[in-house]
């Protein structure tokens, strides 16, 4: 009986580039909305297809009545570096939101409504979640005009098919 050869591992580096970014936005806090928008915009700037699926409370980022009133999450946010009790004090959320908006203005980051226009102009697809719309009793009239449509989760996954697609949950 011949001795078995020790298996060798060949590292094959394939240069597979990202072709499409599929972002799922589930919370409409300012920090989450801007994270999704910046990632989607950055993808488009790199020539990568980009789509955002707004589900559960993330739907507020494209709700005409709510998108200008989003706040920073001060309670339960360890990155705020303040005790939860302080984060829940009256006015703390408004104060933190105002501070963040001032810092974003200094960096020439557009407000949410303008950013949505930039995203759609660059080709980012914006989708509302059908289940969320049904659950929160929303219609397409409640949402921004530049919305690409309403999808079921299955429709969203179908759009995510193919090599080079990455999904990111925010």
N, CA, C and O of each residue as an XYZ file, in Angstrom:
680
protein
N       0.839     -1.172      0.000
C       0.000      0.000      0.000
C       0.886      1.237      0.000
O       1.796      1.372      0.818
N       0.603      2.130     -0.927
C       1.395      3.360     -1.038
C       0.943      4.364      0.010
O      -0.242      4.455      0.331
N       1.898      5.117      0.539
C       1.509      6.153      1.510
C       0.697      7.251      0.810
O       0.951      7.598     -0.344
N      -0.261      7.771      1.523
C      -1.078      8.860      0.970
C      -0.255     10.135      0.918
O       0.515     10.445      1.827
N      -0.435     10.842     -0.141
C       0.260     12.122     -0.241
C      -0.466     13.151      0.597
O      -1.692     13.158      0.707
N       0.331     14.011      1.179
C      -0.244     15.095      1.970
C      -0.940     16.074      1.011
O      -0.340     16.550      0.048
N      -2.193     16.356      1.289
C      -2.898     17.262      0.375
C      -2.295     18.662      0.426
O      -1.834     19.123      1.470
N      -2.309     19.304     -0.693
C      -1.829     20.685     -0.750
C      -2.997     21.594     -1.061
O      -3.947     21.207     -1.742
N      -2.911     22.777     -0.562
C      -3.965     23.755     -0.795
C      -3.409     24.819     -1.729
O      -2.400     25.465     -1.443
N      -4.075     24.978     -2.820
C      -3.671     26.023     -3.754
C      -4.593     27.208     -3.551
O      -5.814     27.097     -3.661
N      -4.003     28.307     -3.261
C      -4.793     29.524     -3.125
C      -4.956     30.136     -4.502
O      -3.998     30.594     -5.125
N      -6.167     30.131     -4.947
C      -6.454     30.710     -6.248
C      -7.144     32.040     -6.016
O      -8.260     32.102     -5.500
N      -6.473     33.079     -6.400
C      -7.054     34.406     -6.225
C      -7.766     34.798     -7.509
O      -7.160     34.972     -8.567
N      -9.052     34.925     -7.371
C      -9.830     35.370     -8.513
C     -10.202     36.821     -8.273
O     -10.626     37.193     -7.179
N     -10.046     37.613     -9.273
C     -10.359     39.029     -9.156
C     -11.818     39.244     -9.524
O     -12.128     39.734    -10.610
N     -12.715     38.875     -8.611
C     -14.139     39.055     -8.839
C     -14.558     40.378     -8.213
O     -14.454     40.575     -7.002
N     -15.019     41.253     -9.043
C     -15.450     42.561     -8.552
C     -16.919     42.539     -8.186
O     -17.702     41.744     -8.706
N     -17.268     43.424     -7.289
C     -18.667     43.591     -6.914
C     -19.398     44.194     -8.107
O     -18.965     45.199     -8.670
N     -20.504     43.574     -8.484
C     -21.309     44.061     -9.601
C     -22.525     44.850     -9.123
O     -22.958     45.801     -9.774
N     -23.075     44.437     -7.965
C     -24.297     45.074     -7.481
C     -24.317     45.054     -5.959
O     -23.975     44.051     -5.333
N     -24.725     46.183     -5.371
C     -24.934     46.274     -3.921
C     -26.425     46.380     -3.663
O     -27.104     47.252     -4.207
N     -26.924     45.488     -2.830
C     -28.332     45.487     -2.443
C     -28.373     45.818     -0.949
O     -28.004     44.991     -0.115
N     -28.818     47.016     -0.621
C     -28.849     47.476      0.762
C     -30.266     47.350      1.312
O     -31.234     47.718      0.645
N     -30.379     46.834      2.516
C     -31.668     46.695      3.187
C     -31.652     47.664      4.366
O     -30.857     47.509      5.293
N     -32.530     48.663      4.327
C     -32.582     49.659      5.394
C     -33.798     49.384      6.272
O     -34.936     49.469      5.810
N     -33.554     49.055      7.536
C     -34.649     48.677      8.431
C     -34.928     49.701      9.525
O     -35.918     49.577     10.246
N     -34.078     50.702      9.656
C     -34.280     51.726     10.687
C     -34.024     53.101     10.082
O     -33.019     53.310      9.403
N     -34.921     54.021     10.326
C     -34.777     55.360      9.745
C     -34.196     56.355     10.748
O     -34.666     57.488     10.846
N     -33.180     55.933     11.487
C     -32.448     56.910     12.287
C     -31.493     57.607     11.317
O     -31.101     57.028     10.304
N     -31.130     58.822     11.620
C     -30.263     59.567     10.695
C     -28.980     58.800     10.402
O     -28.536     58.745      9.255
N     -28.383     58.206     11.435
C     -27.112     57.519     11.217
C     -27.270     56.304     10.301
O     -26.365     56.006      9.521
N     -28.385     55.608     10.378
C     -28.605     54.453      9.503
C     -28.949     54.877      8.083
O     -28.453     54.296      7.117
N     -29.795     55.885      7.959
C     -30.195     56.368      6.637
C     -28.982     56.887      5.874
O     -28.780     56.537      4.711
N     -28.180     57.717      6.523
C     -27.005     58.253      5.837
C     -25.987     57.155      5.522
O     -25.319     57.211      4.489
N     -25.866     56.170      6.392
C     -24.954     55.060      6.097
C     -25.387     54.356      4.811
O     -24.559     54.093      3.938
N     -26.674     54.054      4.693
C     -27.180     53.389      3.484
C     -27.012     54.276      2.258
O     -26.584     53.806      1.204
N     -27.346     55.555      2.391
C     -27.263     56.472      1.251
C     -25.814     56.666      0.793
O     -25.537     56.688     -0.406
N     -24.908     56.804      1.737
C     -23.496     56.997      1.385
C     -22.935     55.743      0.722
O     -22.186     55.837     -0.251
N     -23.291     54.578      1.241
C     -22.830     53.329      0.619
C     -23.408     53.159     -0.789
O     -22.699     52.750     -1.708
N     -24.680     53.471     -0.954
C     -25.316     53.352     -2.276
C     -24.692     54.342     -3.255
O     -24.402     53.991     -4.398
N     -24.490     55.561     -2.811
C     -23.890     56.588     -3.668
C     -22.443     56.229     -4.012
O     -22.013     56.386     -5.155
N     -21.705     55.752     -3.027
C     -20.321     55.337     -3.264
C     -20.236     54.203     -4.269
O     -19.329     54.168     -5.101
N     -21.182     53.274     -4.191
C     -21.215     52.175     -5.161
C     -21.412     52.729     -6.567
O     -20.702     52.341     -7.495
N     -22.367     53.626     -6.724
C     -22.627     54.204     -8.048
C     -21.403     54.961     -8.570
O     -21.098     54.909     -9.761
N     -20.711     55.656     -7.684
C     -19.511     56.399     -8.089
C     -18.412     55.458     -8.571
O     -17.545     55.853     -9.350
N     -18.454     54.206     -8.102
C     -17.480     53.192     -8.520
C     -17.987     52.361     -9.696
O     -17.339     51.401    -10.112
N     -19.149     52.737    -10.228
C     -19.703     52.007    -11.363
C     -20.426     50.733    -10.988
O     -20.653     49.868    -11.835
N     -20.790     50.613     -9.725
C     -21.472     49.424     -9.223
C     -22.975     49.712     -9.146
O     -23.383     50.762     -8.649
N     -23.797     48.778     -9.639
C     -25.244     48.936     -9.490
C     -25.580     48.980     -8.012
O     -24.898     48.369     -7.189
N     -26.639     49.710     -7.683
C     -26.989     49.841     -6.283
C     -28.505     49.960     -6.129
O     -29.170     50.663     -6.890
N     -29.030     49.260     -5.131
C     -30.459     49.301     -4.840
C     -30.647     49.335     -3.329
O     -29.875     48.736     -2.580
N     -31.689     50.048     -2.892
C     -32.013     50.098     -1.465
C     -33.445     49.604     -1.289
O     -34.362     50.048     -1.979
N     -33.614     48.675     -0.353
C     -34.915     48.106      0.000
C     -35.283     48.652      1.376
O     -34.617     48.346      2.365
N     -36.336     49.454      1.443
C     -36.756     50.105      2.681
C     -37.819     49.239      3.356
O     -38.921     49.073      2.833
N     -37.478     48.694      4.515
C     -38.392     47.806      5.211
C     -38.564     48.246      6.666
O     -37.701     48.924      7.222
N     -39.654     47.864      7.259
C     -40.031     48.228      8.621
C     -39.810     49.721      8.839
O     -40.287     50.518      8.031
N     -39.117     50.131      9.880
C     -39.029     51.556     10.170
C     -38.122     52.304      9.185
O     -38.115     53.534      9.163
N     -37.372     51.577      8.386
C     -36.586     52.201      7.330
C     -37.464     52.874      6.290
O     -37.016     53.770      5.575
N     -38.725     52.438      6.206
C     -39.671     53.031      5.258
C     -39.858     54.527      5.509
O     -40.183     55.275      4.587
N     -39.653     54.966      6.754
C     -39.816     56.389      7.080
C     -38.841     57.279      6.304
O     -39.102     58.469      6.126
N     -37.739     56.725      5.849
C     -36.750     57.509      5.105
C     -37.270     57.926      3.731
O     -36.725     58.837      3.107
N     -38.335     57.254      3.256
C     -38.913     57.629      1.956
C     -40.377     58.033      2.097
O     -41.083     58.178      1.099
N     -40.832     58.214      3.335
C     -42.194     58.674      3.611
C     -42.178     60.205      3.561
O     -41.488     60.848      4.351
N     -42.940     60.784      2.630
C     -42.942     62.236      2.426
C     -43.166     63.006      3.728
O     -42.542     64.045      3.942
N     -44.040     62.515      4.589
C     -44.385     63.224      5.821
C     -43.328     63.070      6.914
O     -43.321     63.843      7.873
N     -42.438     62.089      6.786
C     -41.507     61.805      7.885
C     -40.038     62.018      7.557
O     -39.234     62.188      8.473
N     -39.663     62.017      6.295
C     -38.240     62.004      5.958
C     -37.470     63.234      6.432
O     -36.255     63.159      6.616
N     -38.138     64.350      6.632
C     -37.448     65.546      7.118
C     -37.412     65.626      8.643
O     -36.874     66.577      9.209
N     -37.985     64.625      9.298
C     -38.071     64.659     10.758
C     -37.362     63.477     11.417
O     -37.714     63.081     12.528
N     -36.381     62.923     10.745
C     -35.649     61.782     11.302
C     -34.680     62.261     12.371
O     -34.208     63.397     12.322
N     -34.383     61.402     13.331
C     -33.537     61.761     14.470
C     -32.385     60.786     14.642
O     -32.375     59.687     14.089
N     -31.423     61.227     15.424
C     -30.344     60.362     15.891
C     -30.913     59.503     17.017
O     -31.692     59.991     17.835
N     -30.536     58.247     17.064
C     -30.965     57.373     18.158
C     -30.041     57.598     19.354
O     -28.869     57.223     19.313
N     -30.560     58.203     20.409
C     -29.733     58.471     21.594
C     -29.893     57.400     22.664
O     -29.019     57.255     23.519
N     -30.977     56.657     22.637
C     -31.210     55.608     23.630
C     -30.815     54.266     23.025
O     -31.220     53.929     21.912
N     -30.026     53.513     23.765
C     -29.623     52.188     23.303
C     -28.569     52.228     22.215
O     -28.382     51.243     21.502
N     -27.883     53.341     22.077
C     -26.849     53.491     21.055
C     -25.498     53.629     21.764
O     -25.152     54.725     22.205
N     -24.734     52.549     21.883
C     -23.471     52.615     22.622
C     -22.461     53.580     22.013
O     -21.564     54.054     22.711
N     -22.592     53.874     20.738
C     -21.656     54.795     20.099
C     -21.888     56.249     20.523
O     -21.059     57.116     20.246
N     -23.006     56.514     21.190
C     -23.266     57.881     21.677
C     -22.400     58.194     22.902
O     -22.175     59.362     23.220
N     -21.926     57.175     23.574
C     -21.073     57.335     24.752
C     -21.727     58.177     25.844
O     -21.071     58.947     26.546
N     -23.038     58.004     25.961
C     -23.757     58.640     27.059
C     -24.635     57.582     27.708
O     -25.097     56.661     27.035
N     -24.868     57.704     29.005
C     -25.742     56.729     29.664
C     -27.139     56.750     29.040
O     -27.622     57.800     28.618
N     -27.773     55.597     28.986
C     -29.107     55.469     28.397
C     -30.089     56.444     29.041
O     -30.939     57.025     28.366
N     -29.960     56.614     30.347
C     -30.879     57.520     31.043
C     -30.761     58.949     30.504
O     -31.768     59.637     30.333
N     -29.532     59.389     30.239
C     -29.350     60.737     29.689
C     -29.906     60.830     28.277
O     -30.503     61.839     27.903
N     -29.709     59.773     27.493
C     -30.209     59.767     26.123
C     -31.710     59.894     26.047
O     -32.246     60.369     25.046
N     -32.401     59.471     27.107
C     -33.857     59.536     27.128
C     -34.424     60.828     27.674
O     -35.642     61.003     27.700
N     -33.564     61.739     28.110
C     -34.053     63.010     28.642
C     -34.720     63.836     27.543
O     -34.302     63.781     26.386
N     -35.742     64.589     27.892
C     -36.402     65.435     26.896
C     -35.405     66.387     26.232
O     -34.608     67.041     26.905
N     -35.464     66.450     24.935
C     -34.603     67.352     24.181
C     -33.262     66.775     23.774
O     -32.579     67.353     22.929
N     -32.866     65.643     24.353
C     -31.549     65.068     24.045
C     -31.478     64.593     22.597
O     -30.477     64.823     21.919
N     -32.534     63.930     22.118
C     -32.563     63.459     20.735
C     -32.488     64.635     19.764
O     -31.757     64.584     18.774
N     -33.242     65.687     20.050
C     -33.240     66.879     19.191
C     -31.865     67.538     19.201
O     -31.380     67.991     18.164
N     -31.242     67.591     20.371
C     -29.905     68.193     20.490
C     -28.877     67.392     19.683
O     -28.102     67.963     18.917
N     -28.878     66.080     19.858
C     -27.926     65.230     19.131
C     -28.172     65.302     17.623
O     -27.226     65.321     16.836
N     -29.428     65.342     17.230
C     -29.770     65.443     15.806
C     -29.270     66.766     15.238
O     -28.695     66.799     14.151
N     -29.483     67.837     15.957
C     -29.023     69.156     15.509
C     -27.501     69.191     15.363
O     -26.973     69.730     14.390
N     -26.809     68.610     16.337
C     -25.336     68.570     16.282
C     -24.862     67.776     15.058
O     -23.949     68.208     14.354
N     -25.478     66.622     14.806
C     -25.062     65.799     13.683
C     -25.344     66.519     12.358
O     -24.519     66.483     11.445
N     -26.487     67.161     12.258
C     -26.830     67.880     11.020
C     -25.834     69.008     10.761
O     -25.464     69.251      9.612
N     -25.398     69.699     11.811
C     -24.403     70.767     11.655
C     -23.078     70.206     11.142
O     -22.447     70.797     10.266
N     -22.662     69.074     11.686
C     -21.413     68.453     11.240
C     -21.517     67.985      9.787
O     -20.559     68.108      9.024
N     -22.665     67.454      9.410
C     -22.865     67.007      8.027
C     -22.870     68.200      7.074
O     -22.346     68.115      5.963
N     -23.458     69.301      7.507
C     -23.452     70.514      6.686
C     -22.028     70.982      6.412
O     -21.705     71.382      5.293
N     -21.173     70.932      7.439
C     -19.769     71.327      7.272
C     -19.074     70.484      6.206
O     -18.176     70.962      5.512
N     -19.499     69.227      6.082
C     -18.904     68.314      5.107
C     -19.657     68.325      3.776
O     -19.365     67.533      2.881
N     -20.626     69.231      3.659
C     -21.429     69.380      2.440
C     -22.211     68.112      2.104
O     -22.382     67.767      0.935
N     -22.682     67.424      3.142
C     -23.541     66.247      2.954
C     -24.972     66.772      2.852
O     -25.443     67.468      3.751
N     -25.659     66.443      1.772
C     -26.996     67.018      1.564
C     -28.038     66.476      2.532
O     -27.886     65.380      3.072
N     -29.103     67.253      2.749
C     -30.209     66.732      3.558
C     -30.849     65.526      2.866
O     -30.634     65.297      1.676
N     -31.621     64.776      3.608
C     -32.163     63.509      3.121
C     -32.940     63.665      1.816
O     -32.743     62.877      0.891
N     -33.820     64.664      1.724
C     -34.611     64.812      0.499
C     -33.730     65.068     -0.722
O     -33.983     64.516     -1.793
N     -32.700     65.900     -0.568
C     -31.775     66.161     -1.679
C     -30.933     64.924     -1.994
O     -30.658     64.633     -3.158
N     -30.532     64.206     -0.958
C     -29.724     63.008     -1.160
C     -30.516     61.968     -1.952
O     -29.964     61.284     -2.814
N     -31.808     61.852     -1.657
C     -32.652     60.922     -2.408
C     -32.679     61.294     -3.894
O     -32.650     60.413     -4.754
N     -32.734     62.577     -4.193
C     -32.712     63.033     -5.588
C     -31.385     62.680     -6.253
O     -31.357     62.258     -7.410
N     -30.296     62.852     -5.526
C     -28.966     62.518     -6.043
C     -28.885     61.022     -6.332
O     -28.375     60.606     -7.372
N     -29.391     60.224     -5.404
C     -29.353     58.768     -5.578
C     -30.127     58.335     -6.819
O     -29.623     57.558     -7.630
N     -31.344     58.837     -6.964
C     -32.135     58.420     -8.121
C     -31.529     58.936     -9.423
O     -31.575     58.248    -10.443
N     -30.966     60.135     -9.396
C     -30.333     60.672    -10.602
C     -29.114     59.845    -11.007
O     -28.781     59.761    -12.189
N     -28.449     59.236    -10.026
C     -27.259     58.429    -10.328
C     -27.609     56.994    -10.720
O     -26.735     56.222    -11.113
N     -28.893     56.640    -10.610
C     -29.316     55.307    -11.021
C     -29.572     54.324     -9.893
O     -29.835     53.149    -10.152
N     -29.503     54.777     -8.643
C     -29.818     53.886     -7.528
C     -31.317     53.588     -7.570
O     -32.136     54.496     -7.709
N     -31.661     52.326     -7.450
C     -33.060     51.907     -7.422
C     -33.549     51.915     -5.977
O     -32.863     51.418     -5.083
N     -34.730     52.477     -5.749
C     -35.309     52.585     -4.417
C     -36.612     51.795     -4.373
O     -37.529     52.053     -5.153
N     -36.688     50.835     -3.461
C     -37.829     49.936     -3.370
C     -38.432     49.971     -1.967
O     -37.709     49.958     -0.971
N     -39.754     50.014     -1.900
C     -40.462     49.898     -0.627
C     -40.880     48.442     -0.436
O     -41.180     47.741     -1.402
N     -40.898     48.004      0.797
C     -41.295     46.643      1.147
C     -42.827     46.550      1.207
O     -43.476     47.307      1.930
N     -43.380     45.632      0.455
C     -44.840     45.473      0.398
C     -45.432     45.120      1.753
O     -46.432     45.708      2.162
N     -44.830     44.171      2.450
C     -45.348     43.778      3.757
C     -45.368     44.963      4.721
O     -46.343     45.163      5.444
N     -44.297     45.740      4.727
C     -44.219     46.905      5.606
C     -45.295     47.919      5.255
O     -45.943     48.473      6.143
N     -45.486     48.161      3.973
C     -46.518     49.107      3.563
C     -47.894     48.633      4.013
O     -48.699     49.432      4.492
N     -48.167     47.353      3.863
C     -49.448     46.808      4.310
C     -49.582     46.920      5.827
O     -50.642     47.286      6.335
N     -48.517     46.606      6.539
C     -48.544     46.613      7.997
C     -48.757     48.020      8.558
O     -49.467     48.200      9.548
N     -48.133     49.020      7.916
C     -48.247     50.405      8.383
C     -49.314     51.199      7.632
O     -49.418     52.416      7.784
N     -50.106     50.496      6.819
C     -51.223     51.108      6.082
C     -50.759     52.298      5.223
O     -51.354     53.375      5.251
N     -49.697     52.071      4.474
C     -49.145     53.103      3.583
C     -49.513     52.775      2.143
O     -49.711     51.615      1.780
N     -49.599     53.821      1.335
C     -49.790     53.649     -0.104
C     -48.611     54.316     -0.799
O     -47.838     55.040     -0.171
N     -48.478     54.074     -2.081
C     -47.383     54.699     -2.819
C     -47.494     56.221     -2.799
O     -46.482     56.908     -2.936
N     -48.698     56.761     -2.633
C     -48.894     58.220     -2.563
C     -48.212     58.807     -1.321
O     -47.850     59.984     -1.313
N     -48.037     57.996     -0.277
C     -47.388     58.457      0.955
C     -45.873     58.575      0.791
O     -45.203     59.236      1.585
N     -45.350     57.936     -0.233
C     -43.900     57.826     -0.397
C     -43.386     58.783     -1.470
O     -44.165     59.363     -2.227
N     -42.075     58.937     -1.522
C     -41.457     59.868     -2.471
C     -41.844     59.516     -3.911
O     -42.125     58.363     -4.237
N     -41.847     60.532     -4.747
C     -42.236     60.345     -6.147
C     -41.221     59.528     -6.932
O     -41.582     58.850     -7.894
N     -39.944     59.586     -6.529
C     -38.886     58.890     -7.268
C     -38.754     57.413     -6.919
O     -37.807     56.759     -7.356
N     -39.682     56.884     -6.144
C     -39.648     55.468     -5.780
C     -39.761     54.612     -7.039
O     -40.577     54.887     -7.919
N     -38.934     53.574     -7.111
C     -38.973     52.688     -8.270
C     -40.106     51.679     -8.178
O     -40.483     51.083     -9.187
N     -40.650     51.478     -6.992
C     -41.778     50.575     -6.855
C     -41.828     49.896     -5.504
O     -41.044     50.189     -4.601
N     -42.773     48.983     -5.395
C     -42.995     48.222     -4.175
C     -42.715     46.759     -4.499
O     -43.218     46.215     -5.483
N     -41.900     46.134     -3.648
C     -41.511     44.738     -3.875
C     -41.850     43.872     -2.677
O     -41.860     44.340     -1.539
N     -42.125     42.606     -2.945
C     -42.182     41.632     -1.872
C     -40.736     41.238     -1.566
O     -39.827     41.557     -2.332
N     -40.532     40.564     -0.475
C     -39.191     40.088     -0.141
C     -38.677     39.153     -1.239
O     -37.508     39.205     -1.621
N     -39.564     38.307     -1.732
C     -39.174     37.393     -2.810
C     -38.734     38.141     -4.059
O     -37.764     37.753     -4.710
N     -39.449     39.215     -4.397
C     -39.064     40.039     -5.553
C     -37.673     40.649     -5.334
O     -36.850     40.704     -6.248
N     -37.439     41.101     -4.106
C     -36.143     41.711     -3.788
C     -35.016     40.690     -3.955
O     -33.983     40.988     -4.556
N     -35.223     39.478     -3.416
C     -34.198     38.440     -3.551
C     -33.978     38.054     -5.003
O     -32.853     37.762     -5.407
N     -35.034     38.050     -5.782
C     -34.890     37.743     -7.201
C     -34.001     38.785     -7.887
O     -33.187     38.444     -8.745
N     -34.161     40.046     -7.507
C     -33.334     41.122     -8.073
C     -31.877     40.987     -7.620
O     -30.965     41.471     -8.291
N     -31.667     40.329     -6.485
C     -30.319     40.184     -5.935
C     -29.555     39.013     -6.531
O     -28.383     38.816     -6.212
N     -30.195     38.241     -7.383
C     -29.539     37.063     -7.948
C     -28.378     37.407     -8.851
O     -28.307     38.503     -9.407
N     -27.480     36.475     -8.991
C     -26.357     36.644     -9.911
C     -25.026     36.797     -9.207
O     -24.948     37.190     -8.043
N     -23.983     36.474     -9.954
C     -22.617     36.625     -9.424
C     -22.302     38.095     -9.192
O     -22.760     38.972     -9.926
N     -21.530     38.337     -8.184
C     -21.049     39.693     -7.907
C     -22.040     40.568     -7.174
O     -21.823     41.774     -7.058
N     -23.143     39.986     -6.665
C     -24.122     40.762     -5.898
C     -23.856     40.583     -4.417
O     -23.639     39.470     -3.937
N     -23.876     41.695     -3.703
C     -23.673     41.678     -2.261
C     -24.881     42.296     -1.594
O     -25.387     43.325     -2.041
N     -25.354     41.659     -0.500
C     -26.453     42.188      0.288
C     -25.906     42.719      1.597
O     -25.029     42.113      2.212
N     -26.440     43.868      2.020
C     -26.002     44.461      3.278
C     -27.239     44.936      4.044
O     -28.080     45.656      3.506
N     -27.330     44.527      5.286
C     -28.454     44.897      6.147
C     -28.025     46.034      7.062
O     -27.032     45.925      7.782
N     -28.781     47.123      7.028
C     -28.446     48.292      7.856
C     -29.620     48.600      8.756
O     -29.564     49.545      9.542
